[in-house]
Amino acid sequence: MTRFFLHEGRRLAYSQIEGEGPGVVFLGGFRSDKEGTKALDLEQWAREAGRACLRFDYSGHGESSGEFLDGTIGDWAEDAAAIVNALAEGPQVLVGSSMGGWIALLLARRMPERIAGLVTIAAAPDFTEDGYWAEFDEDQKSTLEAEGQIALPSDYSDEPYIITKRLVEDGRRNLVLRDPLPLPFPVRFLQGTEDEAVSTSTALRLLEHADGPDMRLSLVKGADHRFSDPSCLALIRRTVEEV
């Protein structure tokens, strides 16, 4: 059942099951929601294992209030921090998919005492800067500056991605691959080799940059960015259980 949490005037939709800790928190990707395949499968695993589990929609996503184009990485990280602090008891295992991996790393930097472990799936840290901005040509950069947004084709939707100037500028204030990134808890990075949205080089860069006592990267040959076929879902389950 969907419930709502009020944060900064925004109504954030969430679903939560009770169980033993450490609980599991699923952090979705850019324009995704809490009803995705990975989120639902993780909740089912938690139910079977008797674990607490929380999945939610950032503002402007899914059933939560707000307009997607008004949101930024910083806003969505604030949503995540607020809902974890308000609804989750004790240390949590964060499971971040794509952009959710970046959000998870921001939470790790912000409140490490609340994190028991971290699992990322095709993590996309700093993608607004190292992905979009770095790959824009001069005409695209000029359009973004002049019009405040630019439309890009999407491989995952019939509608284009609208990238706003505010999203890019806020992303620069929330980069995690430029400064030290301590992760003092078990960490597992999962990455598909056929992922066309996040490259294996990004996963390797994250592994090399972050610092922690128990950190591993698993590359899955042939897996794409969705990372949602039965074998990938089973790997996510096993990895969360390990952490």
Summary of the structure (lengths in Angstrom):
residues: 243
radius of gyration: 17.0
end to end distance: 27.2
largest distance: 53.1
contacts: 841
relative contact order: 0.14
helix: 40%
strand: 26%
